[in-house]
Amino acid sequence: MKKGYRFLAVLTIALGFLSLMRDSFIGPIALVTGFPDEMVWQWVVGAFSASLTFLAARIFNQEFIHGYIERAWNVKVPNLIGDICSGIVIFIGGCLILSLVFKQNISALIVTGAGSAAILGFALKDFAVALATGIMLNFEDTFKVGDKVKIGEYVGRVHQITWRNTVLLTDSLEAIYIPNVKISDAVVINLDLPNANTKQSLTFNIDYDVSVESAERILYAATLGAIGVKFVSPPYVYARELTDSGVKYEIQYVITDYRDRKPAEHAIIKSVLESMRVANITISSGVDVEDRIKIANRSLDLYHLVQQVRLFHQCSKEVWVSISNELVPRRFKPGDIIVHAGQRNDAIFIIAEGMASRMMINANDSLVKQRFIATEFFGRQALFALMPHIATVTAEADALIYELSKESLQKLLGLYPELIEIFASTLAELNLEEERVVSVDGALKPGEISHVKNIYIGQLEANYGRETHTSSI
């Protein structure tokens, strides 16, 4: 038994026994004091009832208010609440004692108590409303501790819900105490309900010289290819407004967790700018040409696409024109298979718009997804070594892809035999970069480059004729 109850419990038991001992205790006390037996008995029973009332009030306060309720609701109940509840129990017990034991009319006392309660309630009306709201917040599922909410103009994570205040912890780790009275009238937005998904949008102003289809494909592919972003569903790209400087496009996307909205926004902007840079799309920010923000100083035509493909970087302008004339455009919808694993299609495919991907085994023998965006290409072994494609490549967005076939390459090598050296050198660099064969300072090893380059020269001479190469020496 708790020490706080021990004295009252012993006193209550003792008075209870004494009240039952009319002949052996009540009578002698009445004889000594000169009071009637009935009066002495009433006072002993009254003392017993009062002790029992105080014991009940204390148990109700400690075990129910500060015990069960605090454990069940996981909140700290203010001492004032417990004291008020104890006072109510004592008042009710006192009324019963006066009425049942002392046979007194308690109507006036009840009226006085009710009036006092009304005055007390009016004085504590704000506290009562806060108390009621606190109880309601603990019973309802509006929000709970740990939820990210917006209450009026305040946004933060619920840190604590007390009987008087709700404490929000902001992203900058500031504690905001909002009275529960205000919450009862405020608009509450729970960002965690029904789930943590959130819809976001970004806008870009793009020059009129970029077709809507091209802008849509590149923005869609760039958004979908943003690293680390977990989408609930594929993004949407809309042309929203015609401005003086260009077309305003909006990207709408839904991510799985609102807590990731800033990193997701950063990753998407980074991916969009990179895709626009390699595709030479211009972002406009003013009416005058001088005010426009250029992502890259290139055009969108096929000639400049060829210029940007790494395989052709070392070629001359004349060769770029010839390659442009040999490229065959192919269009694919999302999910379309461009090539199958093991398919013999002696060609490389250059991404002009959109995005494609394939599953590959990396250097750590892990299965990873490799994505191709504008100016990137795949199918090197298929075209230069005449081997089957090593993996199935699928379009992840509406894609415009140019194909360079074996016949076209044969024609180009016949016109420009020096391309064997150029292609072999570039292919060697790409191969070594993928295998991560680098020296301590990060540069590719010259000996390795020369060795792999000779292998590619041998492949090209074997597959496309040695005479084209030797005639240029």
C-alpha positions in Angstrom: 0.0 0.0 0.0 1.3 3.5 -0.9 2.3 5.7 2.0 -0.1 8.4 0.9 -3.0 6.0 1.4 -1.8 4.2 4.6 -2.9 6.7 7.2 -6.3 7.3 5.6 -6.9 3.6 5.1 -6.0 2.7 8.8 -8.1 5.6 10.0 -11.0 4.6 7.9 -10.9 1.0 9.1 -10.6 2.0 12.7 -13.5 4.4 12.5 -15.5 1.8 10.7 -15.0 -0.7 13.5 -15.8 1.9 16.2 -19.0 2.9 14.5 -20.1 -0.8 14.8 -19.3 -0.9 18.6 -22.4 0.9 20.0 -22.4 -0.8 23.4 -18.7 -1.1 24.0 -17.6 2.3 22.5 -20.5 4.6 21.6 -22.2 4.1 25.0 -19.2 4.9 27.2 -18.2 7.9 25.1 -21.8 9.2 25.4 -21.8 8.6 29.2 -18.5 10.5 29.6 -19.3 13.4 27.4 -22.9 13.7 28.3 -24.1 13.7 24.7 -26.9 11.4 23.5 -25.8 8.0 22.1 -27.4 8.9 18.7 -25.4 12.1 18.4 -22.1 10.3 19.3 -22.8 7.6 16.8 -23.6 10.2 14.0 -20.3 11.9 14.6 -18.3 8.6 14.6 -20.1 7.5 11.4 -19.6 10.9 9.9 -15.9 10.8 10.7 -15.7 7.3 9.1 -17.6 8.6 6.0 -15.4 11.6 5.7 -12.2 9.5 6.0 -13.6 7.1 3.4 -14.4 10.1 1.1 -10.9 11.6 1.4 -9.4 8.1 0.7 -11.7 7.7 -2.4 -10.8 11.2 -3.6 -7.0 10.5 -3.3 -7.3 7.1 -5.0 -9.4 8.6 -7.8 -6.8 11.4 -8.2 -3.6 9.3 -8.1 -4.7 6.0 -9.7 -7.3 7.1 -12.2 -6.5 10.7 -13.2 -2.7 10.6 -12.9 -2.4 6.9 -13.5 -4.8 5.2 -15.9 -5.6 8.3 -18.0 -2.0 9.4 -18.3 -0.9 5.8 -19.3 -3.8 5.3 -21.7 -3.5 8.7 -23.5 0.2 9.1 -23.0 -0.1 12.7 -21.7 0.8 14.5 -18.5 -2.4 15.6 -16.7 -2.0 18.9 -15.0 -2.3 18.8 -11.2 -5.1 21.3 -11.3 -7.3 18.7 -13.1 -6.6 16.1 -10.4 -7.3 18.6 -7.7 -10.6 19.7 -9.3 -11.7 16.1 -9.6 -10.7 15.3 -6.0 -12.7 18.4 -4.9 -15.8 17.2 -6.8 -15.5 13.8 -5.1 -15.2 15.4 -1.7 -18.1 17.7 -2.3 -20.4 14.8 -3.3 -19.2 12.8 -0.3 -19.8 15.7 2.0 -23.3 16.2 0.7 -24.1 12.5 1.2 -22.8 12.6 4.7 -24.9 15.6 5.7 -28.0 14.1 4.1 -27.7 10.5 5.1 -25.8 10.6 8.4 -26.8 13.9 9.9 -30.3 14.1 8.3 -29.7 17.7 7.1 -31.4 19.4 4.1 -28.6 20.0 1.6 -30.7 21.9 -1.0 -29.2 25.2 -0.1 -25.7 23.7 -0.1 -26.2 22.2 -3.6 -27.5 25.5 -4.9 -24.5 27.3 -3.4 -22.2 24.7 -4.8 -23.8 25.0 -8.2 -23.4 28.7 -8.1 -19.8 28.4 -7.0 -19.2 25.9 -9.8 -20.7 28.3 -12.3 -18.5 31.1 -11.2 -15.5 28.9 -11.2 -16.4 27.6 -14.7 -16.8 31.1 -16.0 -13.5 32.1 -14.6 -11.8 29.0 -16.1 -13.8 28.9 -19.3 -10.7 29.2 -21.5 -9.0 26.5 -19.6 -12.1 24.3 -19.8 -12.2 24.7 -23.6 -8.5 23.9 -23.8 -9.1 20.9 -21.6 -12.0 19.7 -23.7 -10.0 20.3 -26.9 -7.0 18.4 -25.5 -9.3 15.5 -24.6 -10.8 15.6 -28.1 -7.3 15.7 -29.8 -6.3 12.6 -27.8 -9.4 10.7 -28.7 -9.7 11.7 -32.4 -7.3 10.9 -35.2 -6.8 14.4 -36.4 -3.1 14.1 -35.7 -0.9 12.4 -33.3 2.6 12.8 -31.9 5.1 12.5 -34.8 2.7 13.7 -37.6 3.7 16.6 -39.8 0.9 19.1 -39.7 -0.1 22.6 -40.8 -2.2 24.4 -38.2 -3.1 27.8 -39.4 0.1 29.4 -40.6 2.4 27.1 -38.6 4.0 24.0 -40.1 5.9 21.4 -38.1 6.0 18.0 -36.6 3.8 17.3 -33.5 6.2 17.0 -30.6 3.7 16.9 -27.7 0.0 17.2 -27.0 -0.8 18.6 -23.5 -4.1 19.5 -22.0 -3.4 23.2 -22.7 -1.1 23.3 -25.7 0.1 21.4 -28.8 3.8 21.7 -29.4 5.1 21.7 -33.0 8.7 21.3 -33.9 9.6 23.1 -37.1 12.2 22.0 -39.7 14.6 24.6 -38.1 14.1 22.9 -34.7 12.0 25.7 -33.3 9.3 24.8 -30.8 5.9 26.4 -31.4 3.3 26.2 -28.6 -0.2 26.5 -30.0 -3.1 26.8 -27.5 -5.6 24.0 -27.9 -8.4 26.7 -27.8 -7.1 28.0 -31.2 -6.7 24.6 -32.7 -10.5 23.9 -32.2 -11.2 26.8 -34.6 -8.2 26.4 -37.0 -7.9 24.5 -40.3 -5.6 21.5 -39.6 -3.8 19.8 -42.5 -2.2 16.5 -41.6 0.5 15.8 -44.2 0.8 12.2 -43.0 -2.8 11.3 -43.8 -4.0 9.3 -45.6 -0.3 8.7 -46.5 2.9 10.5 -46.9 2.5 11.0 -50.7 2.7 14.6 -51.9 2.1 16.2 -55.3 4.7 18.8 -56.4 5.3 20.8 -59.6 8.0 22.7 -61.3 7.8 25.2 -64.2 10.3 26.0 -66.9 10.1 28.7 -69.6 11.4 27.4 -72.9 12.0 29.1 -76.2 9.5 29.0 -79.0 12.0 27.5 -81.3 11.7 24.2 -79.4 8.8 22.1 -80.4 6.2 21.2 -77.8 6.7 17.5 -78.5 10.5 17.8 -78.0 10.1 19.8 -74.8 7.6 17.3 -73.4 9.7 14.3 -74.2 12.9 15.8 -72.7 11.3 17.1 -69.6 9.4 13.9 -69.0 12.5 11.7 -69.5 14.6 14.0 -67.3 12.1 14.0 -64.5 11.7 10.2 -64.6 15.5 9.8 -64.7 16.1 12.0 -61.7 18.4 10.0 -59.4 17.0 9.0 -56.0 13.5 10.2 -56.5 10.7 7.7 -55.6 7.6 8.4 -57.7 4.2 7.1 -56.9 3.2 7.4 -60.6 4.8 8.7 -63.8 5.1 12.5 -64.0 3.1 14.7 -66.3 4.3 17.5 -68.5 1.9 20.3 -69.6 2.3 23.4 -71.8 0.7 25.9 -69.4 1.1 29.4 -70.8 2.4 31.4 -73.8 4.7 34.2 -72.5 6.6 36.9 -74.3 9.8 35.0 -74.0 8.6 31.4 -74.6 6.3 28.6 -73.6 5.9 27.9 -69.9 5.9 24.1 -69.2 4.8 22.6 -65.9 6.0 19.2 -64.6 3.7 17.6 -62.1 4.8 14.6 -60.1 3.9 12.7 -57.0 6.5 11.3 -54.6 6.2 8.7 -51.9 7.2 10.9 -49.0 6.7 14.6 -48.5 9.8 14.7 -46.4 11.8 14.1 -49.6 10.3 17.0 -51.5 13.3 19.3 -51.3 15.9 16.6 -52.3 13.4 15.4 -55.0 13.1 19.0 -56.4 16.8 19.4 -56.4 17.4 16.0 -58.2 14.7 16.8 -60.8 16.0 20.3 -61.5 19.5 18.9 -61.8 18.4 16.2 -64.2 16.3 18.6 -66.3 19.1 21.1 -66.7 21.5 18.3 -67.6 19.1 16.9 -70.3 18.5 20.4 -71.6 22.2 21.1 -71.7 23.0 18.1 -73.8 19.9 18.6 -76.0 20.6 22.3 -76.4 17.2 23.5 -75.2 17.1 27.2 -74.1 15.4 28.5 -71.0 13.9 31.9 -71.4 13.7 34.5 -68.7 13.0 37.7 -70.6 11.6 39.3 -73.7 14.9 40.3 -75.2 17.3 37.7 -76.7 20.0 39.1 -74.5 18.0 38.3 -71.4 17.6 34.6 -72.2 19.5 32.0 -70.2 21.3 29.6 -72.5 21.8 26.1 -71.3 24.2 25.4 -74.2 25.1 27.2 -77.4 23.9 24.5 -79.8 20.9 23.9 -82.0 18.5 21.0 -82.1 19.0 19.8 -85.6 20.5 16.5 -86.5 23.9 18.0 -87.4 24.5 19.4 -83.9 23.1 16.2 -82.4 25.9 14.3 -84.2 28.4 16.9 -82.9 27.4 16.1 -79.4 27.7 12.4 -79.6 31.0 11.4 -78.0 31.7 8.7 -80.6 31.9 11.5 -83.3 33.7 14.2 -81.3 36.9 13.9 -83.2 35.4 13.9 -86.6 35.5 16.8 -89.1 32.5 18.9 -90.1 32.4 17.1 -93.4 32.1 13.8 -91.6 29.4 15.2 -89.3 27.3 16.1 -92.3 27.8 12.7 -93.9 26.9 10.9 -90.6 23.8 13.1 -90.3 22.7 12.0 -93.8 23.1 8.3 -92.8 21.1 8.4 -89.6 17.6 6.9 -89.7 15.0 8.2 -87.2 12.9 5.8 -85.1 10.2 6.7 -82.7 9.2 4.6 -79.7 6.4 4.8 -77.1 7.0 4.2 -73.4 7.5 0.4 -72.9 8.4 -0.3 -76.5 11.3 -2.7 -76.9 14.0 -1.1 -79.1 16.2 -4.2 -79.3 16.1 -7.6 -77.7 18.9 -9.3 -75.9 20.7 -11.6 -78.3 19.1 -9.9 -81.4 21.4 -9.5 -84.4 20.9 -6.0 -85.5 24.2 -4.6 -86.6 23.5 -0.9 -85.6 24.0 1.6 -82.9 21.1 3.7 -81.6 21.6 7.4 -80.7 19.1 9.0 -78.3 17.9 12.4 -79.6 14.8 12.8 -77.4 13.4 10.9 -74.5 15.1 8.1 -72.6 15.8 4.4 -72.9 17.2 1.8 -70.4 18.5 -1.7 -70.0 19.5 -4.0 -67.1 23.2 -4.6 -66.9 25.7 -6.4 -64.6 28.1 -3.8 -63.1 31.7 -4.2 -61.9 30.4 -5.6 -58.6 28.3 -8.2 -60.3 25.2 -6.4 -59.3 22.2 -6.0 -61.5 21.6 -2.3 -62.2 19.5 -0.2 -64.6 21.5 1.7 -67.2 19.7 4.7 -68.7 20.4 6.5 -71.9 19.4 10.1 -72.5 19.9 12.6 -75.3 23.2 12.3 -77.2 24.0 8.9 -75.6 24.1 5.7 -77.6 24.1 1.9 -77.2 24.9 -1.1 -79.4 28.7 -0.6 -79.8 29.4 -4.3 -79.9 26.5 -4.9 -82.3 27.8 -2.4 -84.9 31.6 -2.6 -84.6 32.1 -6.2 -83.5 29.0 -7.5 -85.4 27.9 -9.3 -82.2 24.3 -9.7 -80.9 23.0 -7.1 -78.6 23.9 -7.9 -75.0 20.7 -6.7 -73.3 17.1 -5.8 -74.0 16.7 -2.0 -74.3 13.3 -0.5 -73.6 12.0 3.1 -74.1 11.1 4.7 -70.8 9.5 7.7 -72.4 8.4 8.8 -75.8 11.7 8.6 -77.6 13.2 9.8 -80.9 16.2 7.6 -81.6 18.5 7.6 -84.7 19.9 4.3 -86.0 23.3 4.0 -87.7 23.4 0.6 -89.5 26.2 -1.6 -90.7 25.6 -0.6 -94.3 25.9 3.1 -93.4 29.1 2.6 -91.4 30.6 0.6 -94.4 29.8 3.5 -96.6 31.3 6.1 -94.2 34.5 4.1 -93.8 34.8 3.8 -97.5 34.6 7.6 -97.8 36.6 8.4 -94.7 39.1 5.6 -93.9 40.5 7.7 -91.0 37.3 7.0 -89.1 38.7 3.6 -88.1 41.4 5.3 -86.0 39.0 7.8 -84.6 36.3 5.2 -83.7 38.9 2.8 -82.2 40.4 5.5 -80.0 37.0 6.6 -78.7 35.7 3.1 -78.2 38.9 2.2 -76.2 38.4 5.2 -73.9 34.7 4.3 -73.3 35.6 0.7 -72.7 38.3 1.5 -70.1 36.1 4.1 -68.4 33.4 1.5 -68.0 35.9 -1.0 -66.5 37.3 1.7 -64.3 40.9 1.1 -65.4 42.4 4.3 -64.1 45.7 5.4 -62.7 46.3 7.0 -59.3 45.7 10.5 -60.5 42.5 9.5 -62.2 43.8 9.5 -65.8 43.4 6.6 -68.1 46.5 4.5 -68.6 48.1 5.2 -72.0 49.3 1.6 -72.3 45.9 0.2 -71.7 44.3 2.7 -74.2 46.8 1.7 -76.9 46.2 -2.0 -76.3 42.4 -1.8 -76.4 42.5 0.6 -79.4 44.5 -1.9 -81.4 41.9 -4.5 -80.6 39.1 -2.3 -81.9 41.2 -1.5 -85.0 41.5 -5.2 -85.7 37.8 -5.7 -85.3 36.9 -2.9 -87.6 39.4 -4.0 -90.2 38.2 -7.6 -90.0 34.5 -6.7 -90.2 34.6 -3.7 -92.6 37.7 -4.4 -94.7 41.5 -3.7 -94.1 42.0 -1.8 -97.3 40.0 1.2 -96.2 42.4 1.6 -93.3 45.7 0.9 -95.0 44.9 3.2 -97.9 44.9 6.1 -95.5 48.3 5.4 -94.1 
